[in-house]
Amino acid sequence: MDGRSPLDSALPHPNVRELTPAEVDRQAHAHPDTVLLDVRDEREWEAGHIPGAVLLPRATLERSIGALVPDRGRPIVAYCAIGIQSLAAARTLAALGYTDVASMSGGYLAWLETRAGSNGEAGLRDDQVARYSRHLLLPEIGPDGQRRLLASKVLIVGAGGLGSAAAPYLAAAGIGTIGVADFDTVELSNLQRQVIHRTDRVGQPKTRSARDTILALNPDVNVVLHEMRLDASNVAGTIAGYDVIVDGTDNFDTRYVLNDAAVAAGLPVVHASVFRFEGQLTVFQPGRGPCYRCLHPVPPPSELAADCSVAGVLGVVPGVMGVLQALETIKLLVGIGEPLVGRLLVFDALDSSFEEIRLSRNPACPTCGEAAARRG
């Protein structure tokens, strides 16, 4: 590892560069016509932005950039909160024909730090220093890493067994915004494994039950509810603006829809699945490894894909896998360790063993393969 976030190399493009905040300042001085493009949402913009920047949220970039910057040779530097969404935005701009495109590494947080000229725990409130003190003691995270987490946005798709375990740990870690997407209501049979819910919430939407638990643990988290079933008509708009997606779905149709949209948007997906006493975990990161369709070109036979209402599941198995999803998400956001890109971790609860299987990208994959790249 060279010290950069694994996400910094997502979706490489020959016309996309990464610039530090100091390099952005030098470019703006040398080329006054440079457009500094803030691709965050309006709430983040209102909380603070770089003087002279223009706001164009990631979700509206493709349909609005032509009117804002009609000259495709004009220099553009995109930035977001921590440098992840802006990298995907810069690649989109390059694909649209813009020839001088860059992303500001570290995002708005890095820019603030250069202006503050301070290190240590600057930028954290006293209560945050106390809450995240054990993170701050870790050199791999520290104040800089904690600020990255506080500026991050994670979408959890599915508030069932996997999401129930991932969400509280992500909230406890200080993820600034957690989106929860689900269309179901809490049932009594869920409570054997979906520990984010409670008996007195039976009949409530799972999204709202999850929000109550998250806010009880960490009231600083901004919880965004997506009470819907994800499909091809709404998935792109739902995932727009997030940095990482946690896939806690339990059916193949939604997994394929989510995978295809995430590859198109350049967003990493931390995927897990469970079956009876077994769990599987991997990270699908566009540009660095295979996607879900590489792993499962077609759905497996029904006898191997029965959901837990038919096949059953040991309640703690989704808990184990969901916690590991939270771990992989934090690693991606902070840029520590080695994420499970191109590696499938298989957990067997009956003998408490883990096995790792290497995964390869399928050149013929219709979503991320060579033909798909040419179309893109």
Secondary structure, DSSP 8 states (H G I E B T S, - for coil): --SS-GGGGSS--TTEEEE-HHHHHHHHHH-TT-EEEE-S-HHHHHH---TT-EE--GGGHHHHHHHH---TTS-EEEE-SSSSHHHHHHHHHHHTT-SSEEEETTHHHHHHHHHHT--TTTT--HHHHHHTHHHHT-TTTHHHHHHHHHT-EEEEE--SHHHHHHHHHHHHHT-SEEEEEE--B--GGGGGT-TTS-GGGTTSBHHHHHHHHHHHH-TTSEEEEEES---TTTHHHHHTT-SEEEE---SHHHHHHHHHHHHHHT--EEEEEEEBTEEEEEEE-TTTS--HHHH-SS---GGGS--HHHH-B-THHHHHHHHHHHHHHHHHHHT-S---BTEEEEEETTTTEEEEEE----TT-TTTSHHHHHH-
